[in-house]
Structure formats: C-alpha cells, structure tokens
Amino acid sequence: MLLPFVFDARGSPGKAEFMTMIQKQSILKSIFNRRMLSAFMMGFSCGLPLLLTLTLLQAWMKDEGIDLAMIGLINIVGLPYTLKFLWAPLLDRYSFPFLGRRRGWMLMAQVFLMMAIFGLGMTHPANHPLVLGICAFLVTFFSASQDIVVDAYRREDLLDQELGIGSSFYTYGYRIGMLLASGGGLILSDHIPFSAVYAIMAACMLPGIITTLLTPEPGADFGIPGTLKEAVVEPLLEYFRRPNALWIMAFILFYKIGDTMAGAITTPFYMELGFSKSEIGTVVKLFGFWPLLLGLAAGGLLLLKLGIGRCLWIFGILQAVSTAGFAVLAKIGYNVTALSGVIAFENFTGGMGTSAFVAFMASITHKKFTATQYALLSSLMGVPRVLVSAPTGFMAKQFGWGPFFIFCTLIAIPGLLMLIKFAPLKSEK
C-alpha cells in the first residue's frame, strides 16, 4: 500500500511524521474491520431481548391493570441469565455439523429467540398470565444462550490487541439494542398494539442472524474440551484455586445490587408520577442513551489513568449517589426537567461503573476457559436483576417510593466494602 510522504525542512520524509502516519493507519485498520463490525452487530443482537421482558413488559402489564407486586414478580423469568453457567459447558464441548461450534449454537439460539419474542407478543397478560410467564421465560433462556456463545465468539475472534476496542464496539451495539427495545418499544406502544411492537422486535433479530451466517468461525487455538467432564470441571478448578476467589464472587454479586434493584421497577415508578410512555421513552431511553455513552467513554479513559481498583471505588460511590436521585424525584413528582437531570446523572455514572465492572471481569477470566468462566461471572452479575429484583414491587408498595430508593442506595455499601479485601484503594496509583 502506498503511503503519502511527509517531508522535513531538507525535502526528505520526516521520520517522526512518517511513523505517526503509519500508527494512525494501523489504528484505523484496527477499528474499521470485519471483527469490529461483527462485535457491534452481535452486541446489538444480545442487547435487544434484555428489556423486552423488563421495561417493555412492565409497561404492558401496567397498561393491563396488573398489580404492582405481580409486575415486580415477573422479574423471576430472568433466571436463565443467572443460571446460564449450568449449560455453558455444553456449548463449549459439543458442535453442530454445520457452521461450526460457535456459529452453529449462535444461529440456533437466535432463530428460537426470534420465535419466542414473537410468541410473547401474542399472549394476553391479564387473561393468561401463566402463558405470558412461559413465553417470557423462553425469551430469556434463548437470550442467555446467545450471550454465552457471543461472549465466547468475541474472545476467540478478536486479536489480543483488539479486545479493548472490540469490547467497546460490542457494548455500544448492546446499548443500541436495549435502546431500540425499551425506548423505541415504549414510544411505539403509544401508537400500535403491544403485539405489533413485539413482532417488530422479533424482526429486528434478523441483522444478528445475517451476521452469524456471514462471519467466519473462529479458530480454537487452545483446543476443545475432550469430554463434558473436562468442560465442566477444569474451568471451575482453575478459578477456585485462586486467592480471594469467593470474595471476588461476592463482590460481583453485590457491586451493582442497589443500582439494579432501583432500575428493576422504575417504569411503573415513572408512570405513577404521571409520565406518559412517550415521555419515558423519550427522556429515559432516548435522551438517557447519550449520557450513558459518555459515561462508558469517560470510564474507559479513567481506567487507563487510575487503574481498575480505584475506578471500582470511585464509580461505585457515584452509582450509589445517583440511585439516591430517584428518591429526590419521588419527592418532586412530575417534572420533566427533574427527570432529565436524574436520568442523565444516573446513566453517566452507570456507564462508568459498567466499564470498570466489565474490565474487572475480563481481567480475572482465564483465556483457556473464557466461555464457562465468563458465563459463571456474568451469571452472578445477573442475580440481583432476577432474584433480588423480584420482590421490588412488594417493597415499593409497602415502603413507598422514597424510602425504597434510599434502601437501594444503602444496600450498595457492602459491595464497596468488599473491595478492601482484594483491591484496597491505596494499592494503586
């Protein structure tokens, strides 16, 4: 490839300028390639289903007049996100005769996920709540299965030096998928039936399926487990032989618990304050998307400067403070400006916290056992979203919104204190 030359004062190429241009071209090549596009599209495909059984489903149930306690209880269908480590070894061990081990499982999960999303939209929340719960559970099961394979594919497909930027592309795609499902879905639901909204969301799985068909199967540089026992046992033994293994798992469980509990029941909260679904979709989802992206970017830069340990402390404290903002909003009541301020701060700090949290989990994952270990750690991360979030409707109903959000703020403290065990603040510059 011919490069344009930069000449120094004597008319010959300046060495420093020449090397700078080579570095810039190398950076551009690392960013604009097939692997980055695949990471982005797979992130979109993974982010889309998540809020279809949370934000959008809660709004649908609220519209149908279903009790707040039952709306909170529906979070239990997210159990597959918490338990996905149980079947992750199967996806590591066995392969399909077509498309390869990663792409074969990915295609199967995506096709069944698209069908489950469409089926969820055909249910009737008020008349057949059990059918609704089963369909929502199928959505989360196939969504969690897709997450397992995509995480493994991304780790194997990206070059080592591309892991950071590749994870960013994946996260941006993931957030756009969430935005489309929640913000876009809520706005659409003000104009068309929820059944039509879910049909549209099912069709939005097609770009992910096309990506799976077109992208190549990654190489298995570290081999494939020879037996199911090897796929199950070795990743766990490697992890639990580490010092502070249990403390780290407890930290992953509790670090974002307050933030997650508050977020699990916010849609009915906004609606009770008098905000319309269009206002929620516009302010909370569309407007709130940009502070989130800024938070992710700011978090990445601060991670480079301060290190993971310090950032986990700082971002965790900011997350707790932002959760308290919902208690302030409960006191203020209906006010679009106040809602915008609370959402901007909460999403910005949440983006920073997510960047540090994902970096931390990646840093403790052994490359040989990425799929199973990452599934285990991310399953722990999903526990608050499912089990702890299930009673949030009862708690908000009994305590009131203000005291409930104050509780969510205080419950973040134990997770922060666990950092003392393996990431004391004074241990990093």
SULZI-V426104 format. One record per helix or strand. SS is the DSSP state (H for helix, E for strand). FROM is the first residue (numbers start at 1). TO is the last residue. If there is no record, write none. Layout:
ss->SS from->FROM to->TO
ss->SS from->FROM to->TO
//
This chain:
ss->E from->7 to->7
ss->E from->13 to->13
ss->H from->15 to->31
ss->H from->34 to->53
ss->H from->55 to->63
ss->H from->68 to->83
ss->H from->85 to->93
ss->H from->101 to->121
ss->H from->129 to->157
ss->H from->160 to->189
ss->H from->194 to->203
ss->H from->206 to->214
ss->H from->228 to->240
ss->H from->245 to->254
ss->H from->257 to->263
ss->H from->266 to->273
ss->H from->277 to->306
ss->H from->308 to->332
ss->H from->336 to->363
ss->H from->367 to->390
ss->H from->392 to->399
ss->H from->401 to->410
ss->H from->413 to->422
ss->H from->425 to->427
//
